[in-house]
């Protein structure tokens, strides 16, 4: 029974970064801007978090260092997402192409600065001041559930709160109504005085902040360093969770947990008799295969925002 608690806990570890990034993609795409640059934004966040945390540790901040790393990931993610916003909203470039460029550019910049800062090394130094799991008194003592849900990293608790806040913000506030309006009917929104460009900028910048947190989560809870393969397609899995979850915070969180379980099972598969004869490589490729299957199944079934991917020109409304 203890194994099941650990499996649930590991699932949440892998899911947390995906939920952060998928929430970011949701805000961008709900505003009408396609963001396949989530992978690059996660890379940016992972890199910034590693550099800032290491520097803070060297400066003597101790246990406060990973929190500084989180802040750095948010700031750097927002700055990188501004490139996407300026290119797609102001200059009306093709949103898919810009997203691809962001993915390539973010990784290239991160590798360049990693080599420059750390004497040609392909990865940052090992981080010793990273997040530790926090137990919630009493709740963590519940068999299976306690170990699975209430003995987790701070980032897991943060993302759980953000899912609820994002749902409320998107569907229960004037801001959310306006953001959805510019993603569905930008000309109508403009007619009633909503600044379409402003809300799209906000959506894209939120995607940078949240995807940056997703990348930082991997660095500060799982790998304890940044290298070129730290993210390894997690941004694309988050994008699949976003589509599978139908651009809804609750839906994408459930989809991310599904993909997180697919990643977690590889660490526990050999403990079950039924998996003894299955090659380990099968479990390592499982999350990516499931991503392809989910995206193929979602084609024609998921209803994206009506104006998604369409640059808005006020002169043509």
N, C-alpha and C positions, 0 to 999 in steps of 0.2 A: 504493500500500500504506500510505503514511503516513496517508491519510485514514481508513482503517479503524481504525488505532490511536487517532486522535483521536475517532472516533465511539464506540469502546468507552469511552474516557476520559470523554467527555461523558455517555454513558449512565450511568456510575457516579456522576457528579456529581448528576444528577437523581434517581437511584435512592436515594442515601444518605438523603435526608430522608424519602422514602416508607418506607424500611425502618425507620428510627427510629420513626416514627409507627405503622406497622403492628405492630411489636413491642409498643409500648405498648398498642394496642388488643387485642392477643392476651392480655396478662396480665389486663386488665380483663374481657374476655369469657370467658376460661378460668375466671375466678372466678364467672361467672354474671351479670355486669353489662354490659348493652349500652352501648357507648360510641360514639355517632355524634357526640360532641363533639370528635372528634380535630381537626377543622378549627379549632375555637376554641382548643384547647390548643396547636396549632401557631402560631396567631396570637399567643397569649400568649408562647410561647417566642421567636418572632421579634422581638416588641416588646421584651421584657426584654433580650434579647441586644444589640439595637441601642442601647438606652439605657445599659446597663451598659458596653458596649464603648466608646461615645463618651465616657462619663464617665471611664472608666479611662484612655483616651488623653489626655484633657484633664489628668488628674492625673499624667501622665508614666509610665504603666506600659508604654508602647510595645508590643512584640511580645507581651507577656503579656496585653494587653487582651482579645483574642478568647477567651482561656481563662476570663477573668473573666466574659465575656459568656455562655459556655456554662454556667458555674455558676449565673449569675443566671437563665438560661432554665430550668434544672432546678428551682430553688427556686420560681420563679413558677409554673411548670407544675404542681408538686405542690400549691401553695396553691390554684390554680384548680380542680384536680381534686378537692380536698377539698369544694368546693361540690357537685360531682356526687355524691361519696360520701355526704355528709350527707343530701342530698335523697333519694337512691335507696335507701340501705342503712338509715339510721336512721329516716327518715320514710316510706320505702317509696313514694316518688312514682314516677310512670310514667317509666321509664328513657329511653324515646325522646324524650318531651317535654322532660325535663331536658337531654338532649343537645342538642336544638335551642336551648334557652335558653342553654346554655353557648356555643354558636357565636355567637349574637347578642350576648350579654353581653361576651364576650371581645373581639370586634371593636369594640364601642361603647366599652368601657373604654380600649382601646389608642388609639383615635382621640382620645378626650377628653384623655388624658394627653399624647399627642403634641402636640396643639394647645396645651395648658397649658404644657408644658415648653419648647416651641420657638416661642414668639411667634406662635401661630396657624397655624404651618405644618402642612400635611397629611402631612408625612413627616419622619422624623428627619434630622439632618444626614448628609452622606456620611461613611462610615467609611473611614479610611485604614489603620488597624491591623486588618486582617482576615487570615484564614488564607491561606497560600501553599501551593502544591503541594510535596510532599516526595517525592524520588526514593529508592528503595531501591537501594543500590549493587549493581552487576553485574546484578541482575534487571531494572532499568530499561533496560538496554542491549539486551535481547532484542527483535528486530524485532517490531513490531505489539503483541505481548503485553506487552512491557516498558513501552511508552508507554501502553498501554491500562489496565493493572492496577497497575503499580508506580511510577507518577508521579501521585500523587493527593493530595487534601487529607487532613489528619489525621483529619477526621471520617469519611472513607471507611474508613480503617484501623480506627478505633474501632468503627464499626458492624459490620464484618466479624467482629471479636472478639466483639461483643455477640450476634451471631446464634448463634455457637458456644456462648457462655456460656448464652444463653437456652435453647437446646436441651438442654444438659446439666442446667440448673436445673429445667426443666419435666418432663423425662422420666427423670432419673437421681438425683434427690434427694428426701428426704422432704418438703421444702417444696413441690416441684412436684407430688408425689402428692396432698398435702393441698389445694393450690390447685385442681387438676383435680377433686378430689372434691367441693369445695363448689360447683363449677360444673356437675357432673353429678348428684349426689345429696346435696344439702345436709342433708336430714334424717338420712340414714345417717351422714354425716360428723359431724353434731352428736351422734349417738348414741354414737360412739366417742370423744367428747371434743374434737373439732376445733371451734374457735371460728369459726363461719361468718362472722360480721360482721367479725372481725379480718382474716381472709384476703381478704375482699372489699374491705375498706379498702386493704389492701396492694396488691391488684391494680389498683384504680383509681388509687392514688397513683403506682404504677409507670407507668401509662399517661400520667399527667401529666408525669412526669419525662422519659420517652422521647419523647413527642410534642413536649414543649418543646424537646428537643434537635433534633428534626426541623425545627422552625421556625427555631431558631437557626442550623442548618446553611445554610438558604437565605439568611438575612441575612448570614452571615459568609463565604460562599463564592460566592454568585451575584449578589445585588442590592446588597450593601454599604450598605443602608439599610432602614428599615422604612416601609411605606406601607400604606394600606387594602387594596391589591390584591397585597401581597407573596405571600400564600399562594395565593390564587386557586383554591380547590378542591382543593389538594393533599391536604388531610385526607380528603376523600371518595374520592380515588383510592387513598389508603393503606387506607381501609376496604374498598375493592373488592379490593385486593391481599391483605388479611387473609382475606376470604371465599374468594377464588380459591385462596389458599394453604392453605385448610382449617385455619386456626388453628394452623399448624405453623411454627416459625421458618424452617426451610429452604424450605418451600413458599411462604411469604409473601415471602421474600427473592427467590425466583425470579420471582414475580409482579410484585414491585416493579421488578425489572430489566427485565421486559417493558414495563411502563408507562414506565419511565425511557427505554427505547429509543424509544418512541413520541414522547416529548418531544424527545429528542436529534436524531431524524431531520430535524426541521424546520430545524435549523441546517446540515444537510449536503445536504438534498434537491436543492438547485439545482446541486450538483456532479455529479449523475448525469444522464445524457442522458434517461432514461425519465421524469424529473420536470419537464422543461422546460415542458411545457404544462399542468401541474397548478397551479391557483391556490395561492398561499402560505397562504391562509386554511384550506385543507383540512388542511395539516400542523399548523396551530395548534389546530384543533379535534379532531385525531386522538386525543389522549390521553383526552379526555372522551367521545368516541364509543365508544372501546374500553372505557372504564369501564362504560358502559351495556350494551354487548354482553356483557361478562364477567359482570356482575351478572345479566342476563337468563338467560344460559346456566347460571349457578351455582344458580339457583332450583330447589330440589328435589334437587340433586345434592350440595351441600355439607352435611356433617353437623355442625351447630353443637352446642356443649355443651347437654346435655339441659335444664338449669335456666336457660339463658340468658334474661334478661329477666323472671325470676320472683322477686319479693321473697320473702325467707324470714322466716317467722314461727314461732319456736320453739314457740309455744302450739298450733300446728296440726299438728305433726309426728306 
